[in-house]
Each structure stands twice: as C-alpha cells, then as structure tokens.
Amino acid sequence: MKNRNRQSGLSFNMRMIGLISLLVIIICLAFGLFLRHFLSQSIEDQVGKRALNLAQSVALIPELRAAFSLDDPASAIQSIVEPIREETGAEFIVVGNREGVRYAHPDPAKIGKQMVGGDNDRALQSGESYVSKKEGSLGLSVRGKVPVYSDGRVVGVVSVGFLNEDIQQIARNEDRAIWLTLAFIALAGLTGAFVISRYIKSLLHDMEPEEISRLYAQKEAILQSTREGIIAVDGEGKITAVNSAADEILAEEPADGKVHAGGRPVREFLPAVGDLAETLRDREMLLGRQVVLVSQVPMAGGESGAVITFRKKSDIQKITEELSRIRQYADVQRAQTHEHSNKLHVILGLLVHGQTDEAIRFIKKEENIRGSRLEFLSRNVADPLIHALLQGKFAQARELGIELAIDPYSRLTHELTEDGQDALLTALGNVIENAFDAVKANRDGERTVSVYFTDIGEDLLFEVEDSGSGIREEDLPRLFDAGFSTKKGDYRGTGLALAREAVQKAGGEILTEEGESGGACFIISIPKNPEGRK
C-alpha cells in the first residue's frame, strides 16, 4: 500500500522540501526587489542631499555673489565654479541669473544661454533650497537648487547635478552584493527545508499523510465501535478524546450529559481518578449512581496523559450471571447424563449375569421414583424453568450422594414476572449449589439439603436449608459481598453476590439464618407484584 501510494505522486518528503523551497525563494525574491528599490531610492536621496549641500556651499561663496554685479559676471563665476566641479565630481554646476541665463556651465559653449528644466522658479521667486529631478541639457539628473543672495535679495540660482544614469550605475554595482547574499540565504533555506522535512518525516514514523489519514480513520472506527467507555486525557488531566460508548454511559447520569466539550477535567466525571502515572486494573469507582470498573494506562509515565477505560459493573455482573446460569445448566445436564449412564451400567450388569427379574424391578423402582418426582413438580411448580432447575438439581444431588428433599406442602402456581423468574433462577440455583458444597464435607455425617417454597400471601417464599457446618458469625456481614468466599480456589465469591443483586432487582430480599440441623438456611423472598407493593 505504501509503495503504491508513493508511486502515485511525490512523497511527503519531496512535497515538503518543494513547498518550503518555493516559499524561501519567493521571500528572497520579494526581499531582493524591495532592497533594490530601497537602495536605489536611498542612493538617489543621498546624491540629492550631496548636490544640495554642494549648491549651498557654492551659493555662499562671497566672490561668486559679488560677481553678479560685474560687467562680465560669466567669466568670473565660471573660473570660480569649474574647479569646484572637477574636485567634487559633480556632473555639472550651473549658475544662472534671475532670468535663467547661464553664467557657468561645464560646456563653455552653453554659457549665456537659457537654463533647461524649468525648475528654477521656487529658488528665484520664493528663495527656497530644494532637490529636483529633471531632464536637462546633459540628460536626466538629480539637482540641488539654491538661490544666490546679494544685498538681501535673490540675484541668481546655483544648480548642482548628478546624472541619473550614474546613480543607477552605483545601485547596479550594489545589486550584485545583494543578490549574492540572498542566494546564500536561499541555499541555506533549501538545506533547512531538507533537514526539517526529514525530521518531521521521522516524527511521523516515515508515513505519508494519506497513510496517516487512513490510519486515523481506522483508529477512530475502532475507538467508536468499542463498547467500553474510553477517555483520553492530557498531562493536566483534561479530556482530549472520548468515544461514543463513554458518552452513552455518562449520559445516563444527571450530571451534565455528554462530555464533548474538550479541555474539561476528567475528575468532573470520575472524581476517584488519581495520579495519571498510576496503572489501574478494573478498580471500582462510583459514577453518579452506578458503579463502574475503571482501568488506566499512563502515557510516557503520565507526563503525556493517560487513557482511561471504564464499563458498568452491572454489565459485567449480567455476563457473570449468564455464565453462572449456563454452568448450572451444564452441571445439571452432566449430572443427569452421569446418573443415566450409571443406571444403564447397573441394568447391563444385571442382564449380563442373567438377573432379568432384578433388572426389571430396578427399572420399575427408578421409574416410580422419577415418575413421582415429575408428578410432584408438575403438580406444584407451574413455571417450566423453575421446574427444570429443580429436576436437574435432583439428578445432581443423586450423583453427589446428597439427599435433596422438597417439602411435600411446597407449591408455586403463581405466574412469575420476567424479573422474578430471572431472580429465582439465579438465586435458587446459586443457593442450592452452595448448599451442596456445604454438605459434601460431611463424609460420615448426614448429607441433606431441604427445599421449601410457597406462593401463599403477597410474596413468593423459598427456603433452602443444609446439614453442613453453618456460617461463622464473623463471615455474616460480608457473606453477600462480591469476591468474598469461605471456599478455596480462584474465581470464587460471585454466586451469592449475583443472587442478592438479582433478588433486589426484582424487589425482594435474601436472608440467612441458622437451620434446624445446625447448617445454614437461606430465605428468598420476592413480591408477586413489585409495582403495586407499598
């Protein structure tokens, strides 16, 4: 994919080098043109000031001012001005009277003729000193114009000029240094463009922008499709990203709804989140009115922030409940299969030894037991799932060598609600399973589990009593806590916690007390009509 993408056009590296280089070249060109114009203008201004200063100096020469009153002022003024022109390098120094007639000029043939340019009025009429740029007899030039005073009145004008062509030649001589300097700057810029592009490309793991875009879209799709809430925070603990699952979970709380507003502290939603450098695994935290399991993975030791994932504990408990129920069904099926296999082996053994009558009596006995049990459950238990559960527990108890006794006066004819049915299946299955575990330890003693149920009154009532060793008094406060168990082994302590949650969801309660035989007795109470109960 990467090769195909690079063959389809210029790589990101080349595009970046090209764009930065183009930018550097454009900036250098613009700066060069600006410098050239500025330098040309600056040289022209300096030449103009030089011409004006020289003209002012000439106009203040006493001999020149006195020469205006002579019979032949041109011969005296020309001899004064020409050496100054040659010494200063001015293109021309022209002196004229009030009528603009020349008294001095670099070309003696033009003395006595009218001055050219028409820019003497300000000096002759207003007495101003100024710089002008006009076309004269020698060409376009920058001129300094200064009036000549004698006895307090303007008697003439001094015009000192430098040809514009000479000024532009000076500017052109400076252009080479400017463009050479800018060429070195552009070359440095091109080198910098290459270095910068390589550095940025390394930061992007040598990936093209199109690849990054596709990767971002894939990551975003993964993030939004995950049913676990995910929040990314920066080093200051402020939210930078959140997926839709997190929005849905947080929207269930009355706090503020969704957390689309970036930059908000994550502790506004999960106050128990601590140090961002800490790694968390399924830590229980309170989110509004529900418990969530929070995991946290720091980035760069927490300096760059962290990724926080969370899920509702109730969802995990539902899954655990379903798995527990499946396990119960599997145990029941295994017990029934095992019991049936054992009976077949007994019958097979009797037939092999020719004890046909004994085999017939055994089959009839088992059929009577099974028939009476089915008849009792069919007559007294209306719900098919509860019926199947108890039937399976009979088979399981028989395989384990445990006597499971149901009080003959038990009855359950009331139609169960969906929540009531789920609660009874979960609670009754787990409580009977725990009772089996309790009496299995009585190797030489009585191994009995008794069940009684009734729907007389406003509640459905179930009692499960075992002949085990009972529950220690110090364990009673934690008996229904998730993760607490008196039995050895991993993944314990979920059955009774699930049972209590399911019963409470159906509006009922589950209690425990000491049984008549010294073991434990669990009482499950579920209202027939939870909505109408006061």
C-alpha positions in Angstrom: 0.0 0.0 0.0 2.9 2.3 1.0 4.7 1.7 -2.3 1.6 2.2 -4.4 0.9 5.4 -2.7 4.4 6.7 -3.2 4.3 5.8 -6.9 1.1 7.7 -7.4 2.8 11.1 -6.8 5.5 12.9 -5.0 6.3 11.7 -1.5 5.5 13.8 1.6 9.3 14.5 2.0 9.6 15.8 -1.6 6.4 17.8 -1.4 7.6 19.4 1.9 11.0 20.2 0.5 9.5 21.7 -2.6 6.9 23.9 -0.8 9.4 25.2 1.8 12.0 25.8 -1.0 9.3 27.7 -3.1 8.4 29.8 -0.1 12.1 30.6 0.7 12.7 31.6 -3.0 9.6 33.8 -3.2 10.6 35.5 0.1 14.1 36.1 -1.1 12.9 37.4 -4.5 10.5 39.8 -2.8 13.1 40.9 -0.3 15.6 41.4 -3.1 13.3 43.5 -5.2 12.4 45.6 -2.1 16.1 46.0 -1.2 16.9 47.0 -4.7 14.2 49.6 -4.8 15.1 50.8 -1.3 18.8 51.0 -2.1 18.2 52.9 -5.4 15.9 55.3 -3.6 18.4 55.7 -0.8 21.3 56.4 -3.1 19.2 58.9 -5.0 18.3 60.7 -1.8 21.9 60.8 -0.6 23.0 62.1 -4.0 20.3 64.7 -3.9 21.4 65.8 -0.4 25.0 65.9 -1.6 24.0 68.1 -4.6 22.0 70.4 -2.3 24.8 70.8 0.2 27.3 71.5 -2.6 25.0 74.0 -4.1 24.5 75.7 -0.8 28.3 75.9 -0.3 28.8 77.4 -3.8 26.0 79.9 -3.3 27.6 81.2 -0.1 31.0 82.0 -1.8 31.4 85.8 -1.4 33.3 86.1 -4.7 30.5 84.4 -6.6 27.9 86.6 -5.0 30.0 89.8 -5.8 30.5 88.6 -9.4 26.8 89.2 -10.2 27.4 93.0 -10.0 30.3 92.9 -12.6 30.0 93.9 -16.2 31.0 90.3 -17.3 29.9 88.0 -14.4 30.2 84.8 -16.5 34.0 84.9 -16.8 34.4 85.4 -13.1 31.8 82.9 -12.0 33.0 80.2 -14.5 36.5 80.4 -13.1 35.2 80.0 -9.5 32.8 77.1 -10.2 34.6 74.9 -12.6 37.5 73.9 -10.3 34.9 73.0 -7.6 33.0 70.8 -10.0 36.1 69.0 -11.0 37.2 68.5 -7.4 33.8 67.2 -6.1 33.0 65.0 -9.1 29.6 66.7 -9.8 28.3 66.2 -13.3 27.5 69.9 -13.6 27.5 73.1 -11.6 25.4 75.7 -13.4 24.9 79.3 -12.2 22.2 81.5 -13.7 20.8 84.9 -13.1 17.2 85.8 -12.3 16.2 85.4 -15.9 17.7 81.9 -16.0 20.6 82.8 -18.2 23.7 80.7 -17.6 26.9 82.3 -16.1 28.6 79.0 -15.6 28.4 75.6 -17.3 30.6 72.5 -17.8 30.3 73.2 -21.6 31.5 76.8 -22.2 29.6 76.9 -25.4 26.3 76.9 -23.4 27.2 79.9 -21.2 24.9 82.8 -21.9 22.1 80.5 -23.0 18.9 79.8 -21.1 18.9 77.1 -18.4 16.9 73.9 -19.3 14.5 72.1 -17.0 12.1 74.8 -15.8 12.6 74.0 -12.2 14.2 77.3 -11.0 11.1 79.2 -10.1 11.0 78.1 -6.4 14.6 79.2 -5.9 14.3 82.5 -7.9 10.9 83.6 -6.8 10.4 82.1 -3.3 14.1 81.8 -2.2 13.8 78.1 -1.5 16.5 75.5 -1.4 15.4 72.1 -2.7 16.2 68.9 -4.7 14.6 68.2 -8.0 14.8 65.5 -10.7 14.5 66.9 -14.2 15.7 66.4 -17.8 18.4 68.9 -18.6 20.8 69.6 -21.5 23.1 66.8 -20.2 20.2 64.3 -19.6 18.0 63.3 -16.7 19.7 64.4 -13.4 19.1 64.9 -9.7 19.7 68.5 -8.9 20.3 70.7 -5.9 18.8 74.2 -6.3 19.9 77.0 -4.1 19.2 80.8 -4.5 22.1 83.3 -4.6 21.5 86.4 -2.4 23.2 89.7 -2.7 22.2 92.7 -0.5 19.3 90.6 0.8 17.7 89.9 -2.5 17.8 86.9 -4.9 20.1 87.7 -7.8 20.6 84.2 -9.2 20.5 80.4 -8.7 23.1 77.7 -8.3 22.2 74.2 -9.7 24.4 71.3 -8.9 23.5 68.0 -10.5 24.4 64.3 -10.9 23.2 62.3 -13.8 20.5 59.7 -13.1 22.4 57.2 -15.2 25.4 57.5 -12.8 23.2 57.0 -9.8 21.6 53.8 -11.3 25.1 52.5 -12.1 26.0 52.9 -8.4 22.8 51.0 -7.5 23.6 48.3 -10.0 27.0 47.8 -8.5 25.4 47.2 -5.1 22.8 44.8 -6.7 25.4 42.1 -7.1 26.2 42.0 -3.4 22.5 41.9 -2.5 21.6 39.1 -4.8 24.7 37.1 -3.9 23.8 37.4 -0.2 20.2 36.4 -0.9 21.4 33.4 -3.0 23.3 32.2 0.1 20.2 32.7 2.2 18.1 30.8 -0.3 20.6 27.9 -0.3 20.6 27.8 3.5 16.8 27.8 3.3 16.8 24.9 0.9 19.2 23.0 3.2 16.9 23.8 6.1 13.9 22.6 4.2 15.6 19.2 3.6 16.6 18.9 7.3 13.1 19.9 8.5 11.3 17.6 6.2 13.4 14.6 7.2 12.9 15.5 10.9 9.1 15.8 10.5 9.0 12.6 8.4 10.9 10.7 11.2 8.3 12.0 13.8 5.6 10.6 11.5 7.3 7.2 11.5 8.1 7.6 7.8 4.4 7.6 6.9 2.7 9.6 4.2 -0.2 12.0 5.0 -2.6 9.7 3.2 -1.5 6.8 5.2 -1.8 8.8 8.4 -5.3 9.8 7.4 -6.4 6.2 6.7 -4.8 5.1 9.9 -6.6 7.8 11.9 -9.9 6.8 10.3 -9.3 3.2 11.2 -8.3 4.0 14.8 -11.4 6.3 15.1 -13.6 3.5 13.8 -12.1 1.1 16.3 -12.5 3.6 19.1 -16.1 4.3 18.4 -17.0 0.6 17.8 -15.7 -0.4 21.2 -18.5 -0.8 23.7 -16.2 0.0 26.6 -16.1 3.7 27.5 -12.7 5.3 26.6 -11.5 8.7 27.6 -8.0 10.1 26.7 -6.6 12.9 28.9 -3.5 15.1 28.6 -0.8 15.6 31.2 -3.0 18.1 33.1 -5.9 15.6 33.4 -8.1 17.4 30.8 -10.1 15.4 28.3 -8.8 15.3 24.8 -10.8 12.5 23.3 -13.9 10.4 24.2 -15.7 7.6 22.4 -19.5 7.2 21.9 -19.7 4.4 24.5 -18.3 6.7 27.2 -20.8 9.4 26.1 -23.7 6.9 26.4 -22.6 5.8 29.9 -22.1 9.3 31.1 -25.3 10.5 29.5 -27.2 8.1 31.8 -26.1 10.2 34.8 -27.8 13.5 35.8 -24.5 15.4 35.9 -24.1 17.1 32.5 -24.8 14.6 29.8 -22.2 14.2 27.2 -18.5 15.2 27.5 -18.0 16.5 24.0 -16.5 19.8 25.4 -12.8 19.2 25.2 -10.5 20.5 27.8 -12.7 19.7 30.8 -11.0 17.9 33.7 -11.7 14.2 33.8 -12.2 14.4 37.6 -15.5 16.2 36.9 -16.9 12.8 35.7 -14.6 10.3 37.5 -13.6 12.1 40.8 -11.8 9.0 42.1 -9.2 9.1 39.3 -5.9 9.7 40.9 -2.3 10.1 39.7 -2.1 9.8 35.9 1.2 7.9 36.3 -0.7 5.1 38.1 -1.7 2.0 36.3 -5.2 0.8 37.3 -6.9 -2.5 36.5 -10.7 -2.9 37.0 -10.8 -0.6 40.0 -14.4 0.1 41.3 -15.4 3.7 41.2 -18.7 5.5 41.7 -20.0 7.3 38.6 -23.2 9.1 39.7 -25.5 6.4 41.0 -23.8 3.4 39.4 -20.5 1.6 40.0 -18.0 1.3 37.1 -14.8 -0.7 36.7 -12.0 1.7 35.7 -8.7 0.8 34.1 -6.0 3.4 33.4 -2.9 3.2 31.3 -0.4 6.1 31.6 1.4 7.5 28.5 5.1 8.4 29.0 4.8 7.9 32.7 1.8 10.1 32.9 3.6 13.2 31.6 1.7 12.9 28.3 -1.5 12.0 29.9 -3.3 8.6 30.1 -6.0 6.5 28.5 -8.9 5.7 30.9 -11.4 2.9 30.1 -14.4 2.0 32.1 -17.5 -0.2 32.0 -20.6 -0.6 34.1 -20.2 -3.2 36.8 -23.8 -4.2 36.3 -23.0 -5.2 32.7 -20.1 -7.4 33.9 -22.4 -8.9 36.5 -25.0 -9.7 33.9 -22.5 -11.6 31.9 -21.2 -13.4 35.0 -24.8 -14.2 35.9 -25.5 -15.7 32.5 -22.2 -17.7 32.7 -23.2 -18.9 36.1 -26.6 -20.0 34.9 -25.0 -21.7 31.9 -22.6 -23.5 34.2 -25.5 -24.6 36.4 -27.4 -26.0 33.4 -24.2 -27.7 32.2 -23.7 -29.3 35.7 -27.3 -30.4 35.7 -27.0 -32.0 32.2 -23.8 -33.6 33.2 -25.3 -35.0 36.4 -28.3 -36.3 34.5 -26.1 -37.9 31.9 -23.9 -39.4 34.5 -26.9 -40.7 36.5 -28.4 -42.2 33.4 -25.1 -43.8 32.5 -24.7 -45.3 36.0 -28.2 -46.8 35.8 -27.6 -48.3 32.4 -24.4 -49.9 33.7 -26.4 -51.4 36.6 -29.0 -52.7 34.3 -26.4 -54.0 31.9 -24.6 -55.8 34.7 -27.8 -57.5 35.9 -28.7 -58.6 32.4 -25.2 -60.0 31.8 -25.4 -62.1 34.9 -28.9 -63.3 33.9 -30.7 -61.5 36.7 -33.5 -60.4 34.5 -36.1 -60.1 37.2 -33.8 -58.0 39.4 -33.2 -55.7 36.4 -36.9 -55.3 35.8 -37.5 -54.5 39.5 -34.7 -51.9 39.3 -36.1 -50.3 36.2 -39.6 -50.1 37.8 -38.2 -48.7 41.0 -36.3 -45.9 39.2 -39.3 -45.2 37.0 -41.5 -44.9 40.1 -39.0 -42.5 41.7 -38.7 -40.5 38.5 -42.5 -40.6 37.9 -43.4 -39.5 41.5 -40.8 -36.7 41.3 -42.1 -35.5 37.9 -45.7 -35.7 39.1 -44.9 -33.7 42.2 -43.1 -31.0 40.3 -45.7 -30.9 37.5 -48.5 -30.5 40.0 -46.8 -28.0 42.4 -44.4 -26.0 40.2 -46.1 -24.1 37.3 -43.1 -22.3 35.9 -41.3 -24.6 33.4 -37.8 -23.1 34.1 -38.0 -23.5 37.8 -39.4 -27.0 37.2 -36.4 -27.8 35.0 -34.0 -26.3 37.5 -35.3 -28.4 40.4 -35.4 -31.5 38.3 -31.8 -31.0 37.3 -30.8 -30.4 40.9 -32.4 -33.7 41.9 -30.1 -35.5 39.4 -27.1 -33.6 40.5 -27.7 -34.4 44.2 -28.2 -38.0 43.5 -24.8 -38.1 41.6 -23.1 -36.4 44.5 -24.6 -38.7 47.1 -26.7 -35.9 48.6 -30.3 -36.2 49.6 -32.3 -33.3 48.1 -35.7 -33.2 49.8 -38.6 -30.9 48.8 -41.3 -30.3 51.4 -44.5 -32.1 50.3 -46.5 -29.0 51.1 -44.5 -26.8 48.7 -46.3 -25.1 45.9 -45.6 -22.5 43.2 -48.6 -21.9 41.0 -48.3 -18.1 40.6 -47.2 -16.9 37.2 -43.8 -15.3 37.5 -42.8 -12.0 36.0 -39.7 -11.9 33.9 -37.6 -10.2 36.6 -39.0 -12.7 39.2 -38.2 -15.7 37.0 -34.6 -14.4 36.4 -34.1 -13.7 40.1 -35.3 -17.1 41.2 -33.3 -19.0 38.6 -30.1 -17.1 39.7 -30.7 -17.0 43.4 -32.2 -20.5 43.8 -29.5 -22.1 41.6 -26.6 -20.5 43.5 -28.1 -21.1 46.9 -28.7 -24.8 46.3 -25.2 -25.1 44.7 -23.7 -23.6 47.8 -25.8 -26.0 50.0 -24.4 -29.0 48.0 -20.8 -27.7 48.6 -21.6 -27.3 52.3 -22.8 -30.8 52.9 -20.2 -32.5 50.7 -17.7 -32.0 53.5 -19.9 -34.3 55.8 -18.2 -37.5 54.7 -19.6 -39.6 57.6 -22.5 -37.4 58.6 -25.9 -36.6 57.2 -25.8 -35.0 53.7 -29.2 -33.5 53.3 -30.5 -30.3 51.6 -34.1 -29.4 52.2 -36.1 -27.0 50.0 -39.5 -25.5 50.8 -41.4 -22.9 48.7 -44.8 -21.3 48.7 -46.7 -18.6 47.0 -49.3 -18.1 49.8 -49.6 -14.4 50.6 -48.1 -11.4 48.8 -44.6 -12.9 48.4 -43.0 -15.9 46.8 -41.0 -17.6 49.5 -38.2 -20.1 49.1 -36.2 -21.7 52.0 -33.0 -23.8 51.4 -31.5 -25.5 54.4 -28.5 -27.7 54.5 -27.0 -30.0 57.1 -23.5 -28.5 56.8 -21.4 -26.8 59.4 -23.2 -23.5 59.1 -21.9 -19.9 58.6 -19.4 -18.4 61.0 -20.8 -15.3 62.7 -17.8 -13.2 61.7 -18.5 -14.0 58.0 -22.1 -12.9 58.0 -21.5 -9.2 57.3 -19.5 -10.0 54.1 -21.5 -13.0 53.0 -23.1 -11.3 50.0 -20.1 -9.2 49.0 -18.6 -9.8 45.6 -15.3 -11.6 45.8 -15.8 -12.9 49.4 -15.9 -16.7 49.8 -15.2 -19.2 52.5 -14.2 -21.8 49.8 -10.7 -22.2 48.5 -9.8 -21.5 44.9 -9.8 -18.7 42.3 -12.9 -17.0 40.8 -15.0 -17.5 44.0 -17.3 -15.1 45.7 -19.7 -14.3 42.9 -22.7 -16.6 43.3 -24.3 -15.1 46.4 -23.5 -11.6 45.2 -25.3 -12.2 42.0 -28.1 -13.9 43.8 -28.7 -10.8 46.1 -28.4 -8.4 43.2 -31.0 -10.4 41.1 -33.4 -10.7 44.0 -33.1 -7.0 44.9 -33.7 -6.1 41.2 -37.0 -8.0 41.4 -37.9 -6.0 44.6 -37.2 -8.8 47.0 -34.6 -9.8 49.5 -32.4 -12.7 50.5 -31.6 -13.5 54.1 -29.7 -16.2 56.1 -30.2 -17.8 59.5 -29.1 -20.9 61.3 -31.0 -24.0 60.2 -32.7 -26.5 62.5 -30.0 -29.1 61.8 -27.2 -26.7 62.6 -26.4 -25.8 59.0 -27.3 -22.6 57.0 -30.7 -21.6 56.0 -31.3 -19.2 53.2 -34.6 -17.4 52.7 -35.5 -15.9 49.4 -38.5 -13.5 49.3 -39.8 -12.0 46.0 -43.0 -9.9 45.8 -45.7 -11.2 43.4 -46.5 -7.7 42.3 -43.4 -5.4 42.8 -45.1 -2.4 41.2 -48.2 -2.5 43.4 -46.2 -3.1 46.6 -46.2 -0.2 49.0 
